[in-house]
C-alpha cells in the first residue's frame, strides 16, 4: 500500500521530532545482538543442519529475544513446522548460581559483580510481545531457571542453545538436555572463551565432555558445539 502525502508528512514529522529529542536512541538503529555477524552466520548454519533431524528447538537464556527472533525468522524459511521453546528467568541470574560464582569460582571483583547483576530489567510479557510484534507464533516461553524446567513426556530436541553464562545452570542444562537430543542433533553453548567473567560455561562443558566422553569444539571464539552421534 502506498502512503498518502499526508501520511508521509506525518511520518516524517514524528521521526524528525524524535531525532531532535532525548529519545533519538529509540529511532536510530542499534546492533543489539550478543553475537557477531560471523557467529550469527554460524548459528544459522547449525540450525539448518539440526533442523533435518527429529525434535524441537530450544533456547535457554534468551533475555529480550533478539536472537530468538533472528533464529525464528530463519526457521520460517527452512523448517516452519518446528516448535521452539525459550527458557529464561526473565529477571537475571539466580542468587544461588551467583553465590557459587563468587565463593567457588573466585568471581568477586567489582567488574565481576557488575557482570553478575546483568539482565534483571526484563519480563516474560516483554519477551512474548516481542515475538508477537515480529509475527512469530511458534515460540513458547517458560519463565523459570533451567533447573526447574521439566520437558513434556517423550520430548525430543534437534537444536538446543545454552546461553546462561554461569557454571551451575550450564551444568544442569547439559545434563538435562543431552539425553533429550535426537541423534544428529546439535547443542550450542555460548560464552566458552577462556579467562572470561562468564567462563563457567566453558568449565561446565569441559567437565561434561570428560564425564560423558562427548567430544566438543569451540568455534568463532566462543561457541561450544556438541553433536549427538547418529549411531
N, C-alpha and C positions, 0 to 999 in steps of 0.2 A: 504494500500500500504506500502511495506517495503522500508525504505530508503536505498539508496546505501551506501557503506562505505565512499565514497567521501562526500555525503550529511550529513552523521553523523559526519564526521570530521569537516565540515564547521559549522554545528550547534553547536558543542562543542566549536569551536574556537570563534565564535561570543559571545556565552554565557559566556565563560571564560573571554573574553575581557571586556564585560560589568561588570562582577562581580568585576574585579580588577580596575574599573574606578569609577569616581564620580557618574556615572549613575546606580550604582548597585541597587538603590531603585526601578528602573523600571523592574528589573529582579526578585527580591525577592518577594515572596507572602506577601501581607499585608492585614489584615482583614479590609475592608472598610465600612462595614455596620454600620449604626447608631442604629442598634438593636442587642441585644444579641442573641445567638443561641436559647435561650428559647423563646424570643419574635418573632423571625423568625418562629419558630415552631408554635407559636400561630397564626401568620398571615396566614400560610398555612392551618391550621385547619379552621379558619374563612373564608378564601377564598373558601375552599372546601364546607363548609356549604352554603355560599351565592350563589355559582355557580349553585345550584339546583333550584333557582328561576329565574324569567324573568329579563332581563336587562343586561346592560354593566358594566364593571369595570371602576373605575376612581381613579386616584391618584393625589391629589392636593398638590403640593410641592414635586417635585421628584429629584431636584438637578441634579447630574450627571447620575442618572438612575440605580444605583446599585440595589436598592430594586425593581425597575421596572423590571429589567432583572430576578431577583430571582422569583418574582411572576409570570411573564410570562412563565418561564420555567415550573413552577408548572401548569399553565393553559394549557400548551401544553399536559399535561397528563390527566387533569380532565375535561377541557372544552375548547377544541381548537377552537370552533366556537364563543366564546365570544369576543366582541370588548373591547378595553382598551384605555381610554383617560388619557393623562398626562398633567396636567396644572401647569405651573411654569412661573415666570417672567424671569428665566434664567439669572438674573442679580442681585439677592439679594432682600432684603426686600424693600417694597415701603416706600418712605420717610414719607408719611402721617402716616403710621402704626407705624413706628419707633418713630415719634414725639409723638404719643399717648402713647406709652410705657413709654417715658421719662416724659411727662408732667402729664399724668393722672394716671400712674401706678408706678411712682417713680423709674423706671429703669434707673438711671443716674450715677451709679458708673462706675469706669474705667473698671471693669470686664463686667458690663452690656453693656457698649459702644462697647467693642470688640465683644461681642456676637451678637450685633445688626448690626455689619458690616460684618458678615459672608456671605458666599455663593455667593459672587459677581463675582468670577472668574469662569465663566460658559458660555455656549451658547447653543441655541437650536440646532445648527448644530452639536456640540459635542454629545449632547444627542441622536439625530437622528442617527448619525453614530454609536454610541454605540449599539443602537437597531439593526441596520443592521449588525454590526460586530458579534452580537450574534445570527443572524438568526431570529430575531423577526420582524414580519411584521404587526401584529395586532395593534400596538400602534400608536395612532395619538397624536402628541404633539401640545400643544396650548401655545404660548409664550405670556402670559398676566397674570396679577394678577387675582385671583379668582373673584374679584369684577366685572371684565369686561367679564367674561365668560358667554355666552348665549348658553344653550343646544338646540339641534335640537328639532323642534316641535314633541311632542309625545315621547321624550326620556325617558327611564326608566333605573334605575341603580339597580344592585343587591349588589354591594360592592363598597364603597367609603372610601378611606383612606385620611384623612386630616392631613397633616404634614407641616403646615405653621407657627407654633411656637407662633405667636403673637395673641393678643386678637382680633383686628378688622377683619383680614382676616378669622380667625377661626369662628367668629360670623357670618360673611357673608356666609361662606361655609356651616355652619349648616342650616341657614335659606334657602339657595338656594337649597341644595341637599336633605334635609329631605323629602320635598314633592315629589321629583322625585324618591325616594327609593321605590322599589317594596315591597309589603307585604312579610315578611320573609327575607328582605334584611338587610345588616349589614353596619353600619357606624363606622369606627375606627378613633379615634382622638389621635394622638401621643402627647407626652410631657404633660401628665396630672398629673405628680407628683407635689406635693405642694412645695412651697417655692423654686422655681427654676427660673432662669432668663427667661425661656420661659413658665412660669405658666399662661400666658394669655390664653393659650389653655384650661387650667382647669377652669378658670373663665368663659370663654365663654360657655363651656359645662355645668357648673352648672347653669348659668343663663338660657340657652336654656331649660334645663330639668325642671327648675322651671316654666318657661313660658308655655311650651307645655305639661307638665305632662309626658314626655317621660323619663322612668327610664334608668339610666346608671350604669355601673360598671367600675371600673378601675382594670385591671389585669396586672400581670407581671411588676409591679412597675409603669408603665407609659402609658399603652394603655387604653384609654377610649373606651367603647363599647356601642353603641346604636343599638338596634334591632327593626325593624319596625314590629308592631303587624300584625298577619295574619288575624285578624278579627277586 
